[in-house]
Amino acid sequence: MKPLQIICKRLLIYCRDEVFGFAKDLPLLPDPLLSISKLLYLYPVKQRLRNILISGVVLFTIASVLLACERRDIVFDDIPVLSISSDIVYPPDSFKLIFPLRYAYQENARIIFDTVSTWQIEKLNAYSSTFSLIAKNDSSLTPVIIYDRKTLQFEGNVIYEFLAETNHIPSTLYLMVVFRKRD
């Protein structure tokens, strides 16, 4: 045997035994190049590549789910959560509202403030949903859309209707909004 053939054969034996973990009784073909090409297309290599690909897809899915998670800490602070099913009359200085989001359906809450006051309204999640308000006593007022955070002044004893809707299939099940009274 020529020295190059001996080196290739030893390399093939090393790859077969140590790198790819094949059984030691796997026969080598006489031609080293043919052996390398056969070695690369054997089943255990394909199986390992498939396992690596499946693991990568699973890890990517888990990472994207964790990165896409929305803020869900609605109970663990001292701000009370008020129900939107009935009218909210003279609310406390800070409170939260939770609107369930359903496709092509609006949820609303009616709030009556006691005096003229300034409030900061902030969406805590579901930023792709539409959150707006309408003063019921003033039909000329166009809806005010709150994208992320907005400070507004409200009149006393006026019914304000807050609407939450999603224009597509919701990524979250609810919209959480916090109201804080400003001095």
C-alpha positions in Angstrom: 0.0 0.0 0.0 1.1 3.5 -0.7 1.6 5.8 2.3 -1.3 8.0 1.2 -3.6 5.0 1.2 -2.4 3.9 4.6 -3.1 7.4 6.1 -6.5 7.5 4.5 -7.3 4.0 5.8 -6.2 5.0 9.4 -8.2 8.2 9.1 -11.3 6.2 8.0 -10.9 3.8 10.9 -10.5 6.7 13.4 -13.6 8.4 11.9 -15.6 5.2 11.9 -14.7 4.2 15.5 -14.2 7.4 17.4 -16.0 10.3 15.7 -19.1 8.6 14.3 -19.2 5.8 17.0 -19.9 3.0 14.5 -19.3 -0.6 15.4 -15.7 -1.8 15.0 -16.7 -4.6 12.6 -17.9 -2.2 9.9 -15.9 -3.1 6.8 -13.9 -0.6 4.9 -14.0 -0.5 1.2 -10.6 -0.6 -0.6 -10.9 2.8 -2.1 -10.5 5.5 0.6 -12.6 8.2 -1.3 -15.4 5.7 -1.8 -15.2 4.8 1.9 -15.5 8.5 2.9 -18.5 9.0 0.7 -20.2 5.9 2.0 -19.3 6.8 5.6 -21.0 10.2 5.2 -24.3 8.8 4.0 -24.7 6.0 6.5 -27.9 6.0 8.7 -26.4 6.9 12.1 -25.1 10.2 10.7 -28.5 11.0 9.2 -30.2 10.1 12.5 -27.8 12.4 14.4 -28.4 15.3 12.0 -32.2 14.8 12.3 -31.9 14.7 16.1 -29.9 18.0 16.0 -32.5 19.6 13.7 -35.4 18.5 15.9 -33.6 19.7 19.0 -32.9 23.1 17.4 -36.6 23.5 16.4 -37.8 22.6 19.9 -35.3 25.0 21.5 -36.3 27.8 19.1 -40.0 27.2 19.8 -39.4 27.3 23.6 -37.3 30.4 23.3 -39.8 32.2 21.1 -42.7 31.3 23.5 -40.7 32.6 26.5 -39.8 35.8 24.7 -43.3 36.4 23.5 -44.9 36.0 26.9 -46.9 39.0 28.0 -47.0 40.5 31.5 -49.5 38.5 33.6 -49.0 39.8 37.2 -52.5 41.1 37.7 -53.0 40.1 41.4 -49.6 40.5 42.9 -49.6 44.2 43.5 -51.8 46.5 45.7 -53.8 48.0 42.8 -57.4 46.6 42.9 -59.0 45.0 39.9 -62.5 46.3 39.2 -65.1 44.4 37.2 -66.2 45.7 33.8 -69.5 43.9 34.0 -71.2 46.7 35.9 -70.8 50.5 35.8 -67.9 51.8 37.8 -69.0 54.8 39.8 -66.5 57.0 41.6 -63.5 54.7 41.3 -60.5 54.7 43.7 -57.3 56.6 43.0 -55.7 53.7 41.1 -57.3 50.6 39.7 -57.1 48.0 37.0 -59.5 46.8 34.4 -59.3 43.5 32.6 -61.0 43.2 29.2 -61.3 39.7 27.7 -60.2 39.8 24.0 -62.2 37.9 21.4 -61.9 38.1 17.6 -64.1 40.8 16.1 -65.9 41.5 19.4 -65.8 44.7 21.6 -65.7 44.7 25.4 -66.7 47.9 27.2 -66.6 49.4 30.6 -68.4 52.4 31.8 -66.8 54.7 34.3 -68.2 57.8 36.1 -65.6 60.0 37.8 -66.7 62.0 40.9 -64.9 65.3 40.1 -62.8 67.0 37.4 -59.6 65.0 37.6 -56.5 64.0 35.6 -55.8 60.3 35.1 -52.9 58.4 33.5 -54.2 55.4 31.6 -51.7 52.7 30.7 -52.0 49.4 28.7 -50.0 46.7 30.5 -50.2 44.1 27.7 -51.8 43.3 24.4 -50.4 46.3 22.6 -51.8 45.2 19.3 -55.3 45.6 20.5 -57.3 48.8 20.2 -58.3 50.6 23.4 -60.4 53.7 23.1 -62.8 55.9 25.1 -65.9 57.8 24.3 -67.8 60.4 26.4 -71.4 59.3 26.3 -72.8 62.8 27.1 -71.0 64.4 24.2 -71.8 62.9 20.8 -69.4 65.3 19.0 -66.4 63.9 20.7 -64.5 61.5 18.5 -63.1 58.4 20.1 -59.7 58.8 21.8 -57.4 55.9 21.1 -54.9 55.0 23.8 -51.9 53.2 22.2 -49.6 52.7 25.2 -50.0 55.4 27.8 -52.0 58.6 27.9 -52.8 61.3 30.5 -56.4 62.6 30.1 -58.6 65.0 32.1 -62.2 63.8 32.9 -65.2 65.7 33.9 -67.2 64.8 37.0 -70.5 62.9 36.7 -70.0 62.1 33.0 -70.3 58.6 31.7 -67.1 57.5 29.9 -67.2 54.3 27.9 -63.9 52.5 27.4 -63.8 50.0 24.5 -61.3 47.2 24.0 -61.2 45.2 20.8 -58.8 43.2 18.7 -58.7 43.4 14.9 -57.2 40.0 14.4 -56.9 36.7 16.3 -55.7 37.8 19.8 -52.3 36.7 20.9 -53.4 37.1 24.5 -56.7 36.3 26.2 -57.2 39.7 27.8 -56.2 43.3 27.8 -55.1 44.7 31.2 -55.3 48.5 31.7 -54.3 50.5 34.8 -55.7 53.8 35.8 -53.8 56.2 38.1 -55.1 59.5 39.4 -52.7 62.4 39.0 -52.7 65.4 41.3 
